[in-house]
């Protein structure tokens, strides 16, 4: 038995065909993987957009919360400054309420009707001017 001179050619063809088949299979797998990756990206695009929107909204909410906290602190400080004046005003109102109640009680004690005496008319007296006979030298004559 001898060696077949065609054997190396068969091995080369077999190697070439298997390499080509592997390349075709690899290209098909790569194409499928690329299509799968594209579909996966498309599927998560709304999620990524929502995540981005939530992140932006969260930042805005944090800013609004900081602003509201600062405004609340400012108003609390103003309230603390006005509290003594409010207490003074409340005391003045209490005093006024007491005065008003005393006036109300005093007017409730007054009679509802008062009988006034009749008006008397004074008699009509006609007075005449007194006669005078005086001579003066005021005019020089």
ChimeraX attribute file (.defattr): number of C-alpha atoms within 10 A of each C-alpha:
attribute: neighborCount
match mode: 1-to-1
recipient: residues
	/A:1	3
	/A:2	4
	/A:3	6
	/A:4	8
	/A:5	8
	/A:6	9
	/A:7	10
	/A:8	10
	/A:9	11
	/A:10	11
	/A:11	11
	/A:12	12
	/A:13	12
	/A:14	12
	/A:15	12
	/A:16	12
	/A:17	12
	/A:18	12
	/A:19	12
	/A:20	12
	/A:21	12
	/A:22	12
	/A:23	12
	/A:24	12
	/A:25	12
	/A:26	12
	/A:27	12
	/A:28	12
	/A:29	12
	/A:30	12
	/A:31	12
	/A:32	12
	/A:33	12
	/A:34	12
	/A:35	12
	/A:36	12
	/A:37	12
	/A:38	12
	/A:39	12
	/A:40	11
	/A:41	13
	/A:42	12
	/A:43	11
	/A:44	12
	/A:45	12
	/A:46	11
	/A:47	12
	/A:48	13
	/A:49	11
	/A:50	12
	/A:51	12
	/A:52	12
	/A:53	12
	/A:54	12
	/A:55	12
	/A:56	12
	/A:57	12
	/A:58	12
	/A:59	12
	/A:60	12
	/A:61	12
	/A:62	12
	/A:63	12
	/A:64	12
	/A:65	12
	/A:66	12
	/A:67	12
	/A:68	12
	/A:69	12
	/A:70	12
	/A:71	12
	/A:72	12
	/A:73	12
	/A:74	12
	/A:75	12
	/A:76	12
	/A:77	12
	/A:78	11
	/A:79	12
	/A:80	11
	/A:81	11
	/A:82	12
	/A:83	12
	/A:84	11
	/A:85	11
	/A:86	12
	/A:87	11
	/A:88	12
	/A:89	12
	/A:90	12
	/A:91	12
	/A:92	12
	/A:93	12
	/A:94	12
	/A:95	12
	/A:96	12
	/A:97	12
	/A:98	12
	/A:99	12
	/A:100	12
	/A:101	12
	/A:102	12
	/A:103	12
	/A:104	11
	/A:105	11
	/A:106	10
	/A:107	11
	/A:108	10
	/A:109	9
	/A:110	9
	/A:111	7
	/A:112	7
	/A:113	6
	/A:114	7
	/A:115	5
	/A:116	6
	/A:117	6
	/A:118	6
	/A:119	6
	/A:120	6
	/A:121	6
	/A:122	6
	/A:123	6
	/A:124	6
	/A:125	6
	/A:126	6
	/A:127	6
	/A:128	6
	/A:129	6
	/A:130	5
	/A:131	6
	/A:132	6
	/A:133	5
	/A:134	5
	/A:135	6
	/A:136	8
	/A:137	6
	/A:138	6
	/A:139	5
	/A:140	5
	/A:141	5
